[in-house]
Amino acid sequence: MTKKIKPETICVQAGWEPKKGEPRVLPIYQSTTFRYETSDQMARLFDLEESGYFYTRLQNPTNDSVATKIAALEGGVAAMLTSSGQSANFYAIFNICSAGDHIVSASTIYGGTFNLFGVTLKKLGIEVTFVDPDGSEEEISKAFQPNTKALFGETISNPGLNVLDIEKFARIAHSNGVPLIVDNTFATPINCRPFEWGADIVVHSTTKYMDGHATSVGGAIVDSGNFDWDAHADKFPGLTQPDDSYHGLTYTKSFGKNAYITKATVQLMRDLGSVQSPFNAFLLNIGLETLHLRVPQHCRNAQQVAEYLEQNDKVAWVNYSGLKSSKYYDLAQKYLPNGSCGVIAFGLKGGRDVAIKFMDSLKLAAIVTHVADARTCVLHPASHTHRQLSDEQLIEAGVAPDLIRFSVGIENADDIIADIEQALGQ
Protein backbone atom coordinates (compact mmCIF):
# COMPACT_ATOMS: atom_id res chain seq x y z
CA MET A 1 0.00 0.00 0.00
CA THR A 2 1.42 3.41 -0.91
CA LYS A 3 1.16 6.50 1.24
CA LYS A 4 -1.08 8.06 -1.42
CA ILE A 5 -3.91 5.67 -0.55
CA LYS A 6 -6.80 7.57 1.02
CA PRO A 7 -7.69 7.05 4.72
CA GLU A 8 -10.95 5.29 3.84
CA THR A 9 -9.05 2.67 1.84
CA ILE A 10 -6.37 2.34 4.51
CA CYS A 11 -9.05 1.59 7.11
CA VAL A 12 -10.33 -1.31 5.04
CA GLN A 13 -7.30 -2.61 3.18
CA ALA A 14 -4.03 -1.78 4.95
CA GLY A 15 -2.05 -4.02 7.27
CA TRP A 16 -3.01 -7.50 6.12
CA GLU A 17 -2.22 -8.27 2.50
CA PRO A 18 -2.92 -11.97 1.91
CA LYS A 19 -0.91 -13.95 -0.59
CA LYS A 20 -2.22 -16.72 -2.80
CA GLY A 21 -4.29 -19.17 -0.80
CA GLU A 22 -4.12 -17.18 2.44
CA PRO A 23 -7.21 -16.02 4.40
CA ARG A 24 -8.87 -12.88 3.01
CA VAL A 25 -9.66 -11.72 6.55
CA LEU A 26 -6.85 -11.05 9.03
CA PRO A 27 -6.37 -14.27 11.03
CA ILE A 28 -6.02 -14.47 14.80
CA TYR A 29 -2.59 -15.92 15.47
CA GLN A 30 -3.61 -17.22 18.89
CA SER A 31 -0.26 -18.69 19.76
CA THR A 32 2.29 -17.76 22.38
CA THR A 33 5.22 -19.10 20.38
CA PHE A 34 6.45 -19.89 16.87
CA ARG A 35 8.46 -22.85 15.54
CA TYR A 36 11.85 -22.78 13.83
CA GLU A 37 13.91 -25.55 12.29
CA THR A 38 17.35 -24.82 13.75
CA SER A 39 18.78 -23.36 16.92
CA ASP A 40 20.76 -20.84 14.87
CA GLN A 41 17.55 -19.44 13.33
CA MET A 42 16.18 -18.78 16.80
CA ALA A 43 19.46 -17.30 18.01
CA ARG A 44 19.51 -14.79 15.15
CA LEU A 45 16.02 -13.63 16.12
CA PHE A 46 17.06 -13.09 19.73
CA ASP A 47 20.08 -11.09 18.59
CA LEU A 48 17.85 -8.89 16.36
CA GLU A 49 19.90 -9.95 13.34
CA GLU A 50 16.75 -11.14 11.57
CA SER A 51 13.10 -10.14 11.80
CA GLY A 52 10.48 -12.73 12.65
CA TYR A 53 8.19 -14.07 15.30
CA PHE A 54 9.23 -16.18 18.25
CA TYR A 55 7.16 -15.07 21.26
CA THR A 56 3.90 -13.10 21.27
CA ARG A 57 4.97 -10.85 24.16
CA LEU A 58 7.33 -9.19 21.72
CA GLN A 59 5.59 -9.57 18.37
CA ASN A 60 2.63 -11.36 16.85
CA PRO A 61 1.48 -11.36 13.19
CA THR A 62 -2.08 -10.27 14.05
CA ASN A 63 -0.84 -7.41 16.21
CA ASP A 64 1.74 -6.32 13.66
CA SER A 65 -0.83 -6.18 10.86
CA VAL A 66 -3.07 -3.91 12.93
CA ALA A 67 -0.14 -1.76 14.05
CA THR A 68 0.87 -1.36 10.39
CA LYS A 69 -2.65 -0.16 9.56
CA ILE A 70 -2.60 2.41 12.37
CA ALA A 71 0.86 3.62 11.31
CA ALA A 72 -0.44 4.07 7.76
CA LEU A 73 -3.48 6.00 8.99
CA GLU A 74 -1.27 8.39 10.97
CA GLY A 75 1.38 8.64 8.25
CA GLY A 76 4.06 7.16 10.50
CA VAL A 77 6.90 4.75 9.79
CA ALA A 78 6.13 2.19 12.50
CA ALA A 79 3.73 1.44 15.33
CA MET A 80 3.36 -0.88 18.29
CA LEU A 81 0.20 -2.11 20.00
CA THR A 82 -0.05 -2.15 23.79
CA SER A 83 -2.53 -3.62 26.23
CA SER A 84 -4.12 -0.23 27.01
CA GLY A 85 -3.91 3.46 26.27
CA GLN A 86 -2.26 3.98 29.64
CA SER A 87 0.51 1.52 28.82
CA ALA A 88 0.99 3.31 25.49
CA ASN A 89 1.47 6.62 27.32
CA PHE A 90 3.86 5.01 29.80
CA TYR A 91 5.95 3.28 27.15
CA ALA A 92 6.07 6.40 24.98
CA ILE A 93 7.68 8.32 27.84
CA PHE A 94 9.73 5.53 29.45
CA ASN A 95 11.27 4.64 26.09
CA ILE A 96 13.27 7.87 26.22
CA CYS A 97 13.30 8.70 29.95
CA SER A 98 14.92 7.21 33.02
CA ALA A 99 15.45 8.17 36.66
CA GLY A 100 16.64 11.76 36.91
CA ASP A 101 14.86 12.91 33.77
CA HIS A 102 12.03 15.41 33.32
CA ILE A 103 9.09 15.94 30.97
CA VAL A 104 6.75 18.84 30.29
CA SER A 105 3.06 18.14 29.76
CA ALA A 106 -0.10 20.06 29.08
CA SER A 107 -2.11 20.16 32.29
CA THR A 108 -5.42 19.59 30.53
CA ILE A 109 -4.97 15.86 29.94
CA TYR A 110 -6.92 12.77 30.91
CA GLY A 111 -6.98 12.27 34.69
CA GLY A 112 -5.36 8.84 34.49
CA THR A 113 -2.48 10.25 32.45
CA PHE A 114 -2.19 13.21 34.81
CA ASN A 115 -1.84 10.74 37.70
CA LEU A 116 0.60 8.56 35.72
CA PHE A 117 2.87 11.52 35.06
CA GLY A 118 2.47 13.32 38.38
CA VAL A 119 2.52 10.38 40.80
CA THR A 120 3.66 7.08 39.29
CA LEU A 121 6.50 8.38 37.10
CA LYS A 122 7.70 10.42 40.08
CA LYS A 123 8.19 7.15 41.97
CA LEU A 124 10.45 6.04 39.12
CA GLY A 125 12.48 9.23 39.39
CA ILE A 126 10.95 11.01 36.39
CA GLU A 127 9.62 14.48 37.20
CA VAL A 128 6.91 16.39 35.32
CA THR A 129 6.01 20.05 35.02
CA PHE A 130 2.42 20.71 33.97
CA VAL A 131 1.79 23.80 31.86
CA ASP A 132 -1.26 25.65 30.60
CA PRO A 133 -1.41 24.61 26.91
CA ASP A 134 -3.08 27.92 26.05
CA GLY A 135 -0.10 29.84 27.43
CA SER A 136 2.40 31.64 25.25
CA GLU A 137 5.47 29.94 23.80
CA GLU A 138 7.62 31.94 26.21
CA GLU A 139 5.61 30.86 29.24
CA ILE A 140 5.63 27.18 28.28
CA SER A 141 9.32 27.25 27.39
CA LYS A 142 10.15 28.36 30.95
CA ALA A 143 9.13 24.90 32.16
CA PHE A 144 11.97 23.21 30.27
CA GLN A 145 15.10 22.07 32.09
CA PRO A 146 18.44 20.67 30.89
CA ASN A 147 17.14 17.14 31.67
CA THR A 148 13.78 17.56 29.89
CA LYS A 149 13.19 14.73 27.40
CA ALA A 150 9.70 15.25 25.95
CA LEU A 151 6.70 17.55 25.58
CA PHE A 152 3.25 15.93 25.80
CA GLY A 153 -0.28 17.04 24.93
CA GLU A 154 -3.65 15.77 23.70
CA THR A 155 -5.08 16.84 20.33
CA ILE A 156 -8.47 17.17 22.04
CA SER A 157 -8.20 16.97 25.80
CA ASN A 158 -10.25 14.50 27.83
CA PRO A 159 -12.60 15.62 29.32
CA GLY A 160 -12.22 19.40 28.93
CA LEU A 161 -12.14 19.24 25.09
CA ASN A 162 -9.43 21.87 24.75
CA VAL A 163 -7.88 21.86 21.27
CA LEU A 164 -4.08 21.74 21.25
CA ASP A 165 -2.11 24.19 19.13
CA ILE A 166 0.08 21.43 17.72
CA GLU A 167 2.35 23.68 15.65
CA LYS A 168 3.05 25.87 18.69
CA PHE A 169 3.86 22.83 20.84
CA ALA A 170 6.07 21.38 18.08
CA ARG A 171 8.07 24.62 17.84
CA ILE A 172 8.57 24.66 21.60
CA ALA A 173 9.61 21.00 21.73
CA HIS A 174 12.02 21.21 18.82
CA SER A 175 13.61 24.46 20.00
CA ASN A 176 14.46 22.55 23.18
CA GLY A 177 15.74 19.49 21.34
CA VAL A 178 12.99 17.09 22.42
CA PRO A 179 10.15 15.26 20.62
CA LEU A 180 6.50 16.26 20.80
CA ILE A 181 4.27 13.37 21.86
CA VAL A 182 0.57 13.83 21.08
CA ASP A 183 -2.34 11.70 22.27
CA ASN A 184 -4.65 11.65 19.25
CA THR A 185 -7.35 9.40 20.75
CA PHE A 186 -10.36 11.70 20.46
CA ALA A 187 -9.62 13.16 17.03
CA THR A 188 -8.36 9.91 15.47
CA PRO A 189 -6.32 10.13 12.25
CA ILE A 190 -9.61 10.54 10.38
CA ASN A 191 -9.94 14.10 11.70
CA CYS A 192 -6.34 15.01 12.51
CA ARG A 193 -2.87 13.67 11.69
CA PRO A 194 -0.54 15.40 14.18
CA PHE A 195 2.60 14.43 12.23
CA GLU A 196 1.52 16.82 9.50
CA TRP A 197 1.69 19.65 12.06
CA GLY A 198 5.09 18.78 13.54
CA ALA A 199 4.38 16.12 16.16
CA ASP A 200 6.96 13.33 16.40
CA ILE A 201 5.18 10.52 18.24
CA VAL A 202 1.46 9.80 18.48
CA VAL A 203 -0.25 7.64 21.08
CA HIS A 204 -3.78 6.25 21.15
CA SER A 205 -6.15 4.58 23.48
CA THR A 206 -7.48 2.24 20.80
CA THR A 207 -10.18 1.35 23.32
CA LYS A 208 -12.09 4.42 22.17
CA TYR A 209 -13.11 5.31 18.59
CA MET A 210 -10.66 2.93 16.92
CA ASP A 211 -12.29 -0.11 18.50
CA GLY A 212 -15.57 1.76 18.50
CA HIS A 213 -17.74 -0.84 20.20
CA ALA A 214 -16.45 -1.03 23.80
CA THR A 215 -15.21 -4.58 23.35
CA SER A 216 -11.42 -4.39 23.72
CA VAL A 217 -9.02 -2.36 25.83
CA GLY A 218 -5.86 -1.45 23.93
CA GLY A 219 -3.34 1.20 23.00
CA ALA A 220 -0.91 2.12 20.25
CA ILE A 221 2.28 4.12 19.80
CA VAL A 222 3.17 5.50 16.35
CA ASP A 223 6.51 7.02 15.38
CA SER A 224 6.74 9.58 12.58
CA GLY A 225 10.37 8.71 11.98
CA ASN A 226 11.10 12.44 11.77
CA PHE A 227 12.85 13.17 15.06
CA ASP A 228 16.64 13.06 14.74
CA TRP A 229 17.72 11.22 17.89
CA ASP A 230 21.39 11.29 16.90
CA ALA A 231 21.31 15.08 16.62
CA HIS A 232 20.54 15.09 20.34
CA ALA A 233 22.49 11.96 21.21
CA ASP A 234 23.45 13.07 24.72
CA LYS A 235 19.78 13.50 25.64
CA PHE A 236 18.73 10.06 24.41
CA PRO A 237 21.47 7.56 25.26
CA GLY A 238 19.00 4.65 25.28
CA LEU A 239 18.60 5.07 21.53
CA THR A 240 22.01 6.38 20.54
CA GLN A 241 24.38 4.36 22.74
CA PRO A 242 24.96 0.58 22.88
CA ASP A 243 22.38 -1.61 24.62
CA ASP A 244 24.23 -4.19 26.72
CA SER A 245 21.18 -6.46 26.75
CA TYR A 246 21.62 -6.92 22.98
CA HIS A 247 25.43 -7.33 22.84
CA GLY A 248 26.11 -3.63 22.38
CA LEU A 249 23.63 -2.98 19.57
CA THR A 250 22.81 0.71 18.99
CA TYR A 251 19.22 1.28 17.90
CA THR A 252 19.68 4.36 15.73
CA LYS A 253 22.59 2.77 13.88
CA SER A 254 20.91 -0.60 13.39
CA PHE A 255 17.32 0.46 12.72
CA GLY A 256 17.39 4.06 11.49
CA LYS A 257 13.91 5.58 11.40
CA ASN A 258 12.52 2.46 13.12
CA ALA A 259 14.81 2.88 16.14
CA TYR A 260 12.20 4.25 18.55
CA ILE A 261 9.53 1.59 17.98
CA THR A 262 12.11 -1.20 17.78
CA LYS A 263 13.52 -0.24 21.17
CA ALA A 264 10.04 0.01 22.68
CA THR A 265 9.26 -3.46 21.36
CA VAL A 266 12.43 -5.43 22.04
CA GLN A 267 13.34 -3.74 25.32
CA LEU A 268 10.24 -2.39 27.08
CA MET A 269 7.75 -4.98 25.87
CA ARG A 270 10.34 -7.68 26.51
CA ASP A 271 10.82 -6.59 30.12
CA LEU A 272 7.46 -5.12 31.11
CA GLY A 273 4.88 -7.00 29.04
CA SER A 274 1.64 -5.05 28.52
CA VAL A 275 1.13 -6.76 25.19
CA GLN A 276 -2.25 -6.57 23.48
CA SER A 277 -3.79 -10.00 23.00
CA PRO A 278 -4.10 -11.17 19.36
CA PHE A 279 -7.86 -11.58 19.84
CA ASN A 280 -8.21 -7.96 21.00
CA ALA A 281 -6.10 -6.85 18.03
CA PHE A 282 -8.43 -8.80 15.73
CA LEU A 283 -11.46 -7.01 17.21
CA LEU A 284 -9.64 -3.69 16.95
CA ASN A 285 -9.05 -4.31 13.26
CA ILE A 286 -12.77 -4.87 12.71
CA GLY A 287 -13.40 -1.52 14.37
CA LEU A 288 -10.78 0.20 12.24
CA GLU A 289 -12.49 -1.01 9.06
CA THR A 290 -15.45 1.30 9.79
CA LEU A 291 -13.60 4.13 11.56
CA HIS A 292 -13.93 6.41 8.52
CA LEU A 293 -17.71 5.88 8.54
CA ARG A 294 -18.34 6.17 12.26
CA VAL A 295 -16.25 9.25 13.08
CA PRO A 296 -18.17 11.60 10.74
CA GLN A 297 -21.48 10.32 12.17
CA HIS A 298 -20.26 10.93 15.73
CA CYS A 299 -19.30 14.48 14.73
CA ARG A 300 -22.58 15.23 12.93
CA ASN A 301 -24.58 14.03 15.93
CA ALA A 302 -22.40 15.88 18.43
CA GLN A 303 -22.73 19.12 16.49
CA GLN A 304 -26.54 18.87 16.65
CA VAL A 305 -26.51 18.00 20.34
CA ALA A 306 -24.08 20.81 21.15
CA GLU A 307 -26.25 23.34 19.28
CA TYR A 308 -29.30 22.12 21.20
CA LEU A 309 -27.52 22.40 24.56
CA GLU A 310 -26.24 25.90 23.76
CA GLN A 311 -29.81 27.10 23.23
CA ASN A 312 -31.27 25.42 26.34
CA ASP A 313 -31.82 27.79 29.25
CA LYS A 314 -31.08 25.05 31.80
CA VAL A 315 -27.53 24.71 30.50
CA ALA A 316 -24.90 26.97 32.07
CA TRP A 317 -22.16 26.45 29.49
CA VAL A 318 -21.09 24.22 26.61
CA ASN A 319 -17.61 23.47 25.31
CA TYR A 320 -17.54 21.92 21.85
CA SER A 321 -15.08 23.22 19.30
CA GLY A 322 -17.62 22.94 16.48
CA LEU A 323 -19.58 25.83 18.05
CA LYS A 324 -18.58 29.30 16.92
CA SER A 325 -18.86 30.39 20.55
CA SER A 326 -16.02 28.02 21.54
CA LYS A 327 -12.67 29.61 22.35
CA TYR A 328 -11.14 26.73 20.38
CA TYR A 329 -13.26 27.22 17.26
CA ASP A 330 -10.45 28.82 15.23
CA LEU A 331 -7.90 26.18 16.27
CA ALA A 332 -10.42 23.48 15.39
CA GLN A 333 -10.95 25.00 11.96
CA LYS A 334 -7.19 24.82 11.45
CA TYR A 335 -6.43 21.35 12.81
CA LEU A 336 -9.85 19.67 12.66
CA PRO A 337 -11.70 21.15 9.66
CA ASN A 338 -13.77 17.99 9.12
CA GLY A 339 -14.95 17.80 12.73
CA SER A 340 -13.40 17.19 16.12
CA CYS A 341 -15.00 14.25 17.94
CA GLY A 342 -18.30 13.07 19.40
CA VAL A 343 -17.62 14.20 22.96
CA ILE A 344 -19.18 17.33 24.46
CA ALA A 345 -18.39 19.01 27.78
CA PHE A 346 -21.12 21.07 29.42
CA GLY A 347 -22.48 22.19 32.78
CA LEU A 348 -25.99 22.68 34.10
CA LYS A 349 -27.31 25.59 36.13
CA GLY A 350 -27.47 24.45 39.73
CA GLY A 351 -24.12 22.68 39.84
CA ARG A 352 -23.14 19.16 40.80
CA ASP A 353 -26.42 18.01 42.37
CA VAL A 354 -28.42 19.02 39.30
CA ALA A 355 -25.85 17.32 37.06
CA ILE A 356 -26.16 14.05 38.97
CA LYS A 357 -29.97 14.15 38.87
CA PHE A 358 -29.83 14.80 35.12
CA MET A 359 -27.50 11.86 34.52
CA ASP A 360 -29.62 9.54 36.65
CA SER A 361 -32.67 10.51 34.57
CA LEU A 362 -31.18 9.65 31.18
CA LYS A 363 -32.60 6.54 29.56
CA LEU A 364 -30.86 6.15 26.20
CA ALA A 365 -27.48 7.45 27.39
CA ALA A 366 -25.80 5.18 29.93
CA ILE A 367 -23.59 6.19 32.86
CA VAL A 368 -20.36 4.33 32.17
CA THR A 369 -16.63 4.87 32.67
CA HIS A 370 -16.10 4.46 28.96
CA VAL A 371 -16.25 7.13 26.28
CA ALA A 372 -16.15 7.31 22.48
CA ASP A 373 -17.95 4.23 21.28
CA ALA A 374 -21.04 3.61 19.15
CA ARG A 375 -23.46 4.08 22.07
CA THR A 376 -24.17 7.40 23.74
CA CYS A 377 -22.79 7.54 27.26
CA VAL A 378 -22.25 10.07 30.02
CA LEU A 379 -19.95 10.65 32.98
CA HIS A 380 -19.30 13.22 35.70
CA PRO A 381 -15.47 13.32 35.78
CA ALA A 382 -15.11 15.10 39.13
CA SER A 383 -17.06 12.29 40.78
CA HIS A 384 -15.69 9.43 38.67
CA THR A 385 -12.58 9.35 36.45
CA HIS A 386 -10.92 12.39 38.09
CA ARG A 387 -12.04 11.86 41.69
CA GLN A 388 -8.43 11.15 42.76
CA LEU A 389 -7.55 14.77 41.96
CA SER A 390 -7.86 17.64 44.43
CA ASP A 391 -10.04 20.65 43.60
CA GLU A 392 -6.89 22.57 42.68
CA GLN A 393 -5.73 19.76 40.40
CA LEU A 394 -9.18 19.55 38.82
CA ILE A 395 -9.04 23.22 37.89
CA GLU A 396 -5.45 22.82 36.62
CA ALA A 397 -6.58 19.88 34.48
CA GLY A 398 -9.42 21.94 33.04
CA VAL A 399 -12.14 19.93 34.78
CA ALA A 400 -14.86 22.10 36.32
CA PRO A 401 -16.75 20.50 39.26
CA ASP A 402 -19.99 20.69 37.24
CA LEU A 403 -18.50 19.33 33.99
CA ILE A 404 -20.56 16.61 32.35
CA ARG A 405 -18.75 14.55 29.71
CA PHE A 406 -21.35 13.53 27.16
CA SER A 407 -20.13 11.07 24.54
CA VAL A 408 -22.51 11.21 21.59
CA GLY A 409 -22.97 7.89 19.81
CA ILE A 410 -24.04 7.03 16.29
CA GLU A 411 -27.74 6.61 17.05
CA ASN A 412 -30.27 9.02 15.53
CA ALA A 413 -29.48 12.54 16.77
CA ASP A 414 -33.18 13.32 17.35
CA ASP A 415 -33.43 10.40 19.76
CA ILE A 416 -30.34 11.51 21.66
CA ILE A 417 -31.69 15.05 21.99
CA ALA A 418 -35.09 13.75 23.10
CA ASP A 419 -33.41 11.77 25.86
CA ILE A 420 -31.52 14.87 27.05
CA GLU A 421 -34.73 16.91 26.94
CA GLN A 422 -36.73 14.48 29.05
CA ALA A 423 -33.86 14.18 31.58
CA LEU A 424 -33.63 17.98 31.90
CA GLY A 425 -37.37 18.04 32.59
CA GLN A 426 -37.17 15.72 35.59
LOTORGU-466061 format. One line per field, with one value per residue (C-alpha): residue number from 1; x, y, z. Coordinates in steps of 0.001 Angstrom, whole numbers, plus 500000, padded with zeros to 6 digits. Example, Ala and Ser with C-alpha at 12.3 -4.5 7.8 and 13.67 -1.06 7.14 Angstrom:
// residues 2
nr <- c(1;2)
x <- c(512300;513670)
y <- c(495500;498940)
z <- c(507800;507140)
***
This chain:
// residues 426
nr <- c(1;2;3;4;5;6;7;8;9;10;11;12;13;14;15;16;17;18;19;20;21;22;23;24;25;26;27;28;29;30;31;32;33;34;35;36;37;38;39;40;41;42;43;44;45;46;47;48;49;50;51;52;53;54;55;56;57;58;59;60;61;62;63;64;65;66;67;68;69;70;71;72;73;74;75;76;77;78;79;80;81;82;83;84;85;86;87;88;89;90;91;92;93;94;95;96;97;98;99;100;101;102;103;104;105;106;107;108;109;110;111;112;113;114;115;116;117;118;119;120;121;122;123;124;125;126;127;128;129;130;131;132;133;134;135;136;137;138;139;140;141;142;143;144;145;146;147;148;149;150;151;152;153;154;155;156;157;158;159;160;161;162;163;164;165;166;167;168;169;170;171;172;173;174;175;176;177;178;179;180;181;182;183;184;185;186;187;188;189;190;191;192;193;194;195;196;197;198;199;200;201;202;203;204;205;206;207;208;209;210;211;212;213;214;215;216;217;218;219;220;221;222;223;224;225;226;227;228;229;230;231;232;233;234;235;236;237;238;239;240;241;242;243;244;245;246;247;248;249;250;251;252;253;254;255;256;257;258;259;260;261;262;263;264;265;266;267;268;269;270;271;272;273;274;275;276;277;278;279;280;281;282;283;284;285;286;287;288;289;290;291;292;293;294;295;296;297;298;299;300;301;302;303;304;305;306;307;308;309;310;311;312;313;314;315;316;317;318;319;320;321;322;323;324;325;326;327;328;329;330;331;332;333;334;335;336;337;338;339;340;341;342;343;344;345;346;347;348;349;350;351;352;353;354;355;356;357;358;359;360;361;362;363;364;365;366;367;368;369;370;371;372;373;374;375;376;377;378;379;380;381;382;383;384;385;386;387;388;389;390;391;392;393;394;395;396;397;398;399;400;401;402;403;404;405;406;407;408;409;410;411;412;413;414;415;416;417;418;419;420;421;422;423;424;425;426)
x <- c(500000;501417;501160;498920;496094;493201;492306;489047;490945;493635;490948;489665;492704;495968;497947;496989;497783;497078;499086;497782;495714;495880;492789;491129;490343;493155;493633;493975;497410;496386;499743;502294;505218;506454;508457;511852;513913;517347;518779;520758;517550;516182;519458;519513;516023;517062;520078;517850;519895;516745;513099;510484;508193;509230;507160;503901;504966;507332;505591;502627;501478;497922;499162;501744;499172;496931;499861;500871;497351;497402;500858;499555;496519;498732;501376;504062;506903;506127;503731;503356;500198;499951;497470;495878;496091;497742;500507;500991;501465;503856;505954;506068;507682;509727;511266;513272;513297;514921;515453;516635;514862;512031;509094;506748;503059;499896;497895;494578;495028;493079;493017;494636;497519;497808;498156;500596;502865;502471;502515;503663;506500;507703;508186;510453;512480;510951;509615;506912;506009;502420;501792;498736;498591;496922;499899;502403;505470;507620;505606;505627;509317;510149;509126;511974;515099;518438;517138;513775;513194;509704;506705;503252;499721;496351;494921;491529;491796;489751;487401;487782;487860;490574;492124;495920;497886;500083;502346;503054;503861;506072;508065;508571;509606;512023;513610;514455;515740;512985;510149;506500;504265;500569;497664;495347;492652;489636;490380;491639;493679;490386;490059;493663;497127;499459;502602;501518;501687;505088;504377;506957;505182;501457;499746;496223;493847;492522;489818;487913;486891;489337;487712;484431;482259;483548;484787;488578;490982;494139;496661;499094;502284;503166;506511;506745;510371;511104;512846;516636;517719;521389;521314;520540;522494;523447;519776;518730;521473;519003;518601;522015;524382;524959;522383;524227;521180;521620;525430;526109;523625;522809;519216;519680;522592;520912;517316;517386;513908;512519;514809;512200;509526;512106;513525;510044;509255;512425;513336;510236;507748;510339;510824;507456;504879;501640;501132;497753;496207;495896;492140;491789;493902;491575;488541;490357;490945;487228;486598;489223;487511;484553;486403;486072;482292;481663;483745;481825;478523;479741;480695;477422;475421;477598;477265;473464;473487;475922;473754;470699;472479;473764;470189;468734;468182;468925;472469;475099;477844;478912;482394;482463;484919;482380;480423;481423;481139;483978;487334;488855;486741;489546;492100;489579;489052;492811;493566;490148;488304;486226;485049;486600;484999;481702;482381;480824;481607;478875;477521;474011;472692;472534;475884;476864;473578;471581;474145;473842;470031;470174;472502;470383;467334;468819;467396;469138;472517;474202;476408;479644;483369;483902;483752;483845;482046;478961;476545;475833;477213;477752;480050;480698;484525;484892;482936;484309;487417;489082;487956;491569;492448;492140;489959;493114;494272;490816;490960;494546;493415;490575;487858;485144;483249;480014;481500;479437;481245;478649;479871;477488;477031;475959;472260;469732;470518;466825;466568;469658;468309;464912;466589;468484;465270;463275;466145;466372;462632;462833)
y <- c(500000;503407;506505;508056;505665;507568;507046;505288;502669;502341;501588;498691;497388;498218;495984;492500;491727;488029;486052;483276;480833;482820;483979;487120;488279;488952;485729;485532;484075;482780;481305;482236;480904;480113;477154;477219;474455;475182;476638;479156;480557;481221;482704;485212;486372;486913;488908;491114;490054;488857;489856;487270;485931;483825;484932;486898;489146;490815;490434;488640;488640;489727;492592;493683;493822;496088;498243;498640;499843;502415;503625;504072;506003;508385;508642;507158;504753;502193;501443;499123;497891;497850;496379;499765;503457;503981;501521;503312;506618;505007;503280;506396;508317;505530;504636;507870;508702;507207;508165;511755;512910;515405;515942;518840;518138;520059;520155;519587;515864;512769;512267;508842;510249;513210;510738;508563;511518;513323;510381;507083;508376;510416;507152;506044;509228;511008;514479;516390;520048;520708;523798;525645;524614;527917;529837;531643;529943;531942;530857;527179;527248;528360;524899;523214;522070;520672;517139;517562;514729;515255;517546;515927;517035;515767;516841;517171;516970;514499;515616;519399;519242;521866;521861;521739;524186;521428;523679;525867;522829;521384;524624;524659;521003;521213;524459;522551;519489;517086;515261;516264;513370;513832;511701;511654;509405;511705;513160;509910;510129;510535;514096;515012;513672;515398;514426;516825;519650;518785;516121;513334;510524;509796;507645;506252;504578;502244;501349;504423;505307;502935;499889;501757;499163;498975;495422;495611;497644;498553;501197;502123;504124;505496;507022;509585;508709;512436;513173;513062;511222;511292;515082;515095;511962;513068;513498;510059;507556;504655;505068;506381;504364;500582;498386;495814;493542;493077;492673;496373;497019;500712;501277;504365;502769;499401;500457;504059;505577;502463;502877;504252;501586;498800;499762;500014;496539;494572;496260;497609;495015;492318;493414;494880;492999;494953;493241;493427;490001;488834;488422;492039;493150;491198;492991;496312;495692;495126;498482;500203;498990;501302;504133;506409;505880;506171;509249;511601;510323;510931;514475;515226;514035;515877;519121;518865;518002;520815;523338;522119;522400;525896;527100;525417;527793;525052;524708;526967;526452;524219;523466;521921;523220;522942;525826;529304;530391;528024;529610;526730;527219;528822;526178;523480;525001;524821;521347;519674;521149;517988;517798;517189;514247;513071;514200;517329;519012;521067;522188;522678;525590;524450;522678;519158;518007;519022;517324;514053;514152;514799;511860;509535;510513;509652;506542;506151;507451;505182;506186;504325;504875;504456;507126;507311;504231;503613;504079;507402;507543;510066;510650;513216;513316;515101;512285;509433;509352;512385;511859;511150;514772;517636;520653;522567;519758;519552;523217;522821;519885;521942;519935;522098;520504;520685;519333;516606;514553;513529;511071;511205;507886;507031;506615;509022;512537;513324;510398;511514;515054;513749;511770;514871;516905;514479;514182;517976;518043;515718)
z <- c(500000;499087;501240;498584;499447;501024;504718;503835;501841;504510;507110;505037;503177;504954;507267;506120;502495;501911;499412;497197;499197;502441;504400;503009;506553;509029;511032;514803;515473;518892;519763;522381;520376;516869;515536;513831;512289;513746;516925;514870;513335;516797;518013;515154;516117;519729;518587;516358;513341;511566;511799;512647;515299;518246;521260;521272;524163;521718;518372;516849;513187;514052;516205;513664;510856;512927;514049;510395;509563;512375;511315;507758;508993;510975;508249;510496;509789;512496;515329;518290;520001;523790;526230;527011;526271;529636;528815;525487;527318;529800;527151;524978;527842;529450;526089;526224;529954;533016;536659;536914;533766;533324;530973;530288;529764;529077;532295;530528;529935;530910;534688;534494;532446;534815;537700;535717;535062;538378;540796;539289;537099;540076;541965;539118;539393;536386;537195;535320;535017;533968;531856;530598;526909;526051;527434;525254;523801;526211;529235;528282;527393;530946;532165;530269;532091;530889;531670;529891;527405;525946;525584;525801;524933;523697;520331;522040;525800;527826;529318;528930;525093;524751;521271;521246;519127;517720;515655;518685;520836;518081;517837;521601;521729;518821;519997;523179;521340;522423;520623;520801;521857;521079;522270;519254;520747;520463;517033;515472;512248;510383;511697;512510;511692;514183;512232;509505;512055;513541;516165;516402;518238;518481;521078;521147;523477;520797;523318;522166;518593;516922;518504;518504;520203;523805;523345;523721;525829;523934;522998;520245;519797;516352;515378;512579;511975;511772;515063;514744;517893;516896;516616;520339;521208;524724;525636;524410;525261;525278;521526;520538;522741;522878;524616;526725;526745;522978;522838;522380;519570;518991;517896;515734;513883;513388;512719;511486;511400;513124;516141;518553;517979;517777;521169;522683;521363;522038;525315;527077;525874;526513;530118;531108;529040;528520;525188;523483;522998;519361;519836;520996;518031;515731;517209;516947;513257;512712;514369;512238;509064;509788;511564;508523;508544;512262;513080;510743;512171;515731;514729;512933;515931;518427;516487;516645;520344;521148;519285;521202;524556;523756;523229;526338;529249;531800;530497;532071;529491;526606;525305;521849;519301;516482;518046;516918;520551;521536;522354;520379;517262;515226;516268;515389;511957;511448;512815;512661;509662;509118;512727;516122;517936;519398;522962;524456;527785;529424;532779;534103;536130;539730;539844;540804;542369;539298;537061;538974;538868;535120;534525;536650;534569;531182;529561;526204;527388;529930;532859;532169;532673;528958;526279;522482;521279;519154;522065;523740;527259;530018;532980;535703;535778;539130;540775;538675;536447;538092;541686;542756;541960;544431;543605;542680;540396;538818;537889;536622;534479;533041;534778;536321;539262;537241;533992;532349;529707;527158;524535;521591;519814;516292;517051;515532;516767;517345;519760;521664;521990;523096;525863;527048;526936;529055;531585;531896;532591;535588)
***
